[in-house]
Amino acid sequence: MHPLGLFEAEMISPHPAGSIRIKIEAVVINNCTSQHFILGNDNLNIYGIDINNHKDRYFNIGKNESQKFAFPQEQRERTVIRQLKNVKKEKFVSDQLIEPQISTELTLEMKEELIEISFQYREAFASHNETLGAVKGHEVESIFNVESAYPPLLRRKAYTPTPSAREALETHIDELMKLGGLANVRHNGEVEVTMPLIITCHNDKSRMVGYFRALDTYTIPGRYAIPRIHEALTQLSKERIITSMDTITGFHQNVLTPHARKLLRIIAHYGIYGYLKMPFGIKNEPSHYQRMMNTIFPHILSEGWLIVYIDYIIICSETWQLHLERLSLVIMRILQVNIKISFKKCNFGFHKLNALGHVVSGLSLAVDKKKVAAVLLKQIPQNKKEMMSFLGFASYYRQHVKDFAIHTKSLYRICDQKCQDETMTKM
């Protein structure tokens, strides 16, 4: 660099109270570009000059934010920023985009566009070992139809777990505490209601569930309609591109009110804990979650291209560009209320998709054979309870069975209260 001399001048800048005259001194250097512009503290304090470190850096004077003075970035600096973004995107793709299912029918260009949107709204996605979301503005309240002192049924003792169940309980409690969904109730904490914990198993995986049956008995039920799955999925069968998303441990993302926390105490073999987020197994949680999701997407749902079934989200479109626009809109709304989507349960850009026990494509709506295979292998119902369970499942697919009502009329008659269990053995 070769300095050519010292340059002195007075810079006049507009201000709401009048023009500002600032004396500046600058060194003139041959063939040199600067990345920085320095103003003394006197000028910053006296004239209220604010420098904003924005994507395109600029400064303004006083409260006149409409008048901006820019610092042009060098091409080299822009290149560094672009390279930094690319590194972050590559790490995002390698670490997180391996979890969701992306249609193999998408072209390379389509996949790049999908990656760009996923990276832009990456804060909306989470893995199962990350902190749970805390939905804004939809706190869960639990109201009893009895007042304290509560009945003895609501003050239960802990069950004595088996060695394997004890280990599973301790693991689930520790995990939920790390995720911010559960807290230990101290010795001086208010404890009026305690529900025992049980361990349930499904597909060789254990789940911790509060035994809330007594609690549900005294809970005032909320009334809110859950969508009819078949009617909702029928409109999907006319679309070409389908994406499905599932919120991560959906109910655990709803924050409980302070009053509801006092009613949702659980007791284990080594302590009492209180839920901070909505647990699984309590009355009104599906209706509350459905109401919340309908509130988040009030106008979009009426357009018919978005289906929300509790914590399951389906987006459908006729063209790819329209699909990207709709996907961005949905994820942006989810991000605003702080809901976290499970990357592992996402299915992007499919023409044929398994959704809610059905196979949906642009041509038809069919039964997911994997869902019914286990039922086909079950034994014939031996009592009314087993028969009612079977009919409940079969009714889920009644639209796919011709003359369903005629075929099941005699079976429903068996479930009549006047009918004795002996009838099952006679048939």
N, C-alpha and C positions, 0 to 999 in steps of 0.2 A: 504494500500500500504506500502511496506517495502523497503526503499532505501538501495541498496547494496554498493554504492560508486560512485565516480566521474570518468567519462571516458573522456580522452582528446585524440584527434586525428586530423590529417590533412586530409581533403577531397580533392581529386584531381578530377577535372571535366574538360572535353574537352571544348575547345573554338577555334573559327576560327583563333584567333591570337596566340594560344598556350594554353597549359593546365593551369588551375587555381588551386591554392593551397589555400584552406580555412581551417583555424584552427577552430575546433569545440569543444565544451565542452558539455557533456551530463550526466545527472544523470541516473544511471542504477537502475531500480526499478523492483522488483520481481513481476511476473504475472500481468503486466500492459501493456495495449495497448493505444496508443495516437491517437487522431483525428487531432492533429494540429502539424505543423512543423514550427518553427519560425526562420527566418534569420534576423540578424541585419541590420539596415539601411545602415551601411558602406558597407557591402557586396552587398546589392541591388544596391547602387549607383555606386560603383567602378567597379563591374563586370557585371552590367546590367542584374541581375537575375530577371526574371519575374515569378510571381506565378499566374497561371490561375485557377480561380474558375470554373472549368468545371464539367460535370457530373462525370468524373473520374479525380480528381484533380491532377495536375502535375505542374512542373516548368521547365523552360529552361533558358539557359544562353546566353546572347548576342542575336545575330540575328539568331543563329542556331536553327531554330524551328523544325528541323528533330530529334534532340536529346532531348528526354523528360524524366524527372525524376518524377516518379509517387508517389503520396501519396495514399496508399491503404486505401479504406474506410472500416470501421468496418461493420460487418453484421447488427449491431444495427442501424447504420446510414442509411444503405440501406433500412432497414425496415421502418424507419421513412419517408424517401423520398417516398417510395412506398405507405405508408398509406396516405400521403399528396395528392398524385396524385389521389388516390381512392376517397378521400373526394371531391376533385375538380370535378372529373368525376361524382360522385353521384349528386352533386349540378347541374352540367350541364344537366344531364338526367332529374332531377326533374323540373328544371326551363325552359329548352328550348326544350327538345325532346318530350314534350307533344304537341307541335304545329304541326310537320309534320305528314303525314299519312304514316304508316309503314304497309306493307302487313301482314295480319294475317297468311298467308301461310308459312312465314319464320319460321324456327326452332329457338329454343332458342340460339343455337350456332351461327346461321346466324345473329340474332339480336345483339348479343354481338360483333360480328365482325363489324357490321354496326355502332354500338355505338362507337367503338374504332376509326374508321375512322372519324366519325363526331366530336369526341372529339379532335382528332389530328389536324383537320383543322377547328376548331370551329371559328376562326377569320374570316372565309369566310362567315359565316351566321350572320344574324341580324334579329331583330324584328322591327316592324313598328314604334316604338317610339325611335329608336336609330339613331345616326347621319348617314347621307347618305354617301355612298362610294364616292370616287373621283377617277375616272378611270385615270390611268397613261398613258400618251402618245397619247391620242385620244381626244384632245380638239376640241370643236365645233366652227366652224367659220360660220358667216352669211354674205353673200356678196350681195349687192343691185345692180340693173342695173341702178340706178340713184345715183347722188352724192348730198351732201348737198349744198344748203339748200333743205331739203327734202320736198316733196309735203304736202299740208295741211292734206291729208288723213292719214299721218303718225304722225300727232300731234293732237290726239283726246282728248276729254274731258272725264272725268269719267261719267259713267252712274249713274243715281239716283236709288239706289237699294231699294227694298221693305224692310220692317223691318226684315223679316226672312232672306232675302238674305244678308242684312247688317251684321247680326249676324254671318252668315255662312262665309262671306268674312273675317271678323275679325278673326274668329277661324282659317281658313285655312292659312291666312297670318302669324299669330303668330306661328302656327305649322311649317310652311316652314322656317321661320326665325330661329327657334330653331334647325331645322335639318341642317341648313347651306346651304339651297338652294336659299335663298332670302335675300336681304339687303335693308335697308332704304336708299334712296338717299337724302343726306343732301342738305340744301338750296343753297350751293355753288357748288353742283355737276353738271356735264355736262348733260343736258337733251335736246335732239333734237328729239327723237322719243318717243311717249307715246301711249300705246294701252290700251283700257279699259278692265275691268275684268267682267266676267259673271259667274253665278253659274248654273251648270247643275246637274240634279238629275238622278240617275240610281239605281234601286233596293233600294229605300228609303235612298240612300246615296248621299250626295252632293259632287261636285268636282269643284274646282276653275280653270277656264280656261281663258287664255288671248284671247281677240278677235283679232286674228292675221290675219284676212282675208285680210285686206289692206296691212299688212306687207308681206304676202305671194305673193301678186300681184307683188311686186317689188323685190322679192328674186329670184336670179338666181337658177334654179332647178338643183339639183344633180342627176345624172343617175347611179343607181346601182340596180341590179336585186334582188328582193325578192324571196326566194325559193317558188316553187309550192308545196302547202301543201299536196295535194293528192299524188304526186310523192314521196315526202319525207316520208310520213307515210306508203306507200305501202311496203317499205323495212323493216319497223318495224314489219309488220305482220308475218314475218318469224322468229322472235326472241322470246325466252321464258321468259326472265326477262327484265322488263322495269322500268326505273326511270325517273321521270320528275322533273325539278326545274325551278323556275321563279325568276328573279332578282327583288329585292325590289324596287318599284317605279323606274323601269328601266331607263327611260330617265333622271330622276333627278340625276343620278349618273355621268353624263357626264359634265365635267367642260367646261365653256364657255371661249373663248379667251377674252382679254380686249376689243377688237373691237366689238365682238358680244354682250358683256354686255351693251355697249352703245346703241345698236339697240333694245335691249329687255327690255325696260323700260315699266312698267305697272302703270297705274294710278287708284287709288281707291278713295272713298269718303273722305278719311282722310290722303292722302299722295301719294307720288311717290316711287316706289320700283324698284329695278333692280335684275334680275335673275343672280345668280352666277352659277347655273347648268341649263342644257337644260330643258326648260319647255315643257309641253304637248301642242300640237296644232300648231306647226310651221312646215313649209315646210321643207322637206329633213331629218327630224329627224328619220323616220323609215329606210331610206336608209343609213344614217350615222351609225345608231346603228347596222344594219346588216353588213355593211362593217367592222366595228370595231370587231364584234364577229367573223367574218370569218378570220380576221387577227390574232386574239388570238389563233384560232385552225386551222392553215393552213393545216397541214398534217393529222391531225386526221379526219377532215371532209371528206377527200378523201377516208378514209378507210370504210366509210359507216355505222358505228355503232353509230355515233353521229349526231343528228339533232339540228340545231340552227335556230329557226324562230324568228327573232328580239330578244326579251328578254326571250324567252321560250327555255329551254334546255331539250333534251330527250336523254337518254343513254340506249342502248339495248345490250344484250349479250345472249349467249346460255347457259353458266354455271355461277354459283354463284361466284366462285373464279375469273373468268375473269371479271365479273361485278364489283367486288370490286376493281380490278386493274384499270379498266376504270374509275370508279367513283373517285378514288383517283387522277388519272391523270387529269381529268377535273377540280376538285375542286382546285387542286394545281395550275393550270394555272389561274383560276379565282382569286385565292388569290394573285398571283404575280402581277396582274394588278389592284388589289384593288377594285374589284366588290363585292358587297354584295348580297347574295342570301337570299330570304325570306324563313325562316324556315316553315312558315305557309302554303306556297304553294308548299312544297316538297312532292313527293310521291315516296317512296323507295320500290324497289323490287317486283313490281306487275307483274302478268302474264296477267292481263287484265286492261286496263287503259283508262280513258277519256282524250284525248289529242287533242287540237285545233279543237273542235267540232266533233270529231270522237271517236269511241270506237275501240281501238287497242288491239289485242291479238295475241298469237302465231299462230292462225289459220286464222284470217280474219281481214278485215277493214270495220267497219260498221258506220252508222250514230248515233250520240248521240241524242236520242229522246228528251232529256231535252232542247236541243238547238233549236229544230224545233217546240216544243210544242207551244211556244208563237206565232209563225208565223201562225200555223194552226188555231189559235183562232182569228186571225185578220180578219177584214172585207175585202171584195173584193175591189181591187184598184179602185178608182173613177176618177183618172186623170193620165196623163202621168208620172208625178213625182212619184206617188205612185207605178205605174206599173214598172218603172225603178228600184225602190227600191226593189220591190218583185223579179224581174228577177235577180238582182244582188245577192240577198241571195240564190235564187234557183240555180243559176249557181255554187255556192260554192259546191253543192252536185250533180253536173250533172253526175259524174261518177256512181252514185248510181241509176240513173233514166234511164231506157231503152228508146232509141229514144228521148233523151232530145231535140235535135235540131228540130226534127219534131214537137214535142208537143208545143214548144215555138215559132215557126216561125211566127205564126199569132200575137202573143203577142208582139214580137219585131217589127213587122210591125206597130203596134199601136204607138210605141215610136218614129217612124220616124218623123223628124222635119216637114215634109209636112202634117202630119196627125193632124187634129184638135182634141181638147179635147172632142168635141161633139161625136166623134166616140165611146168613152167609154160608153156613155149612150145608143148608138144604139145597142151595142153588148149584 
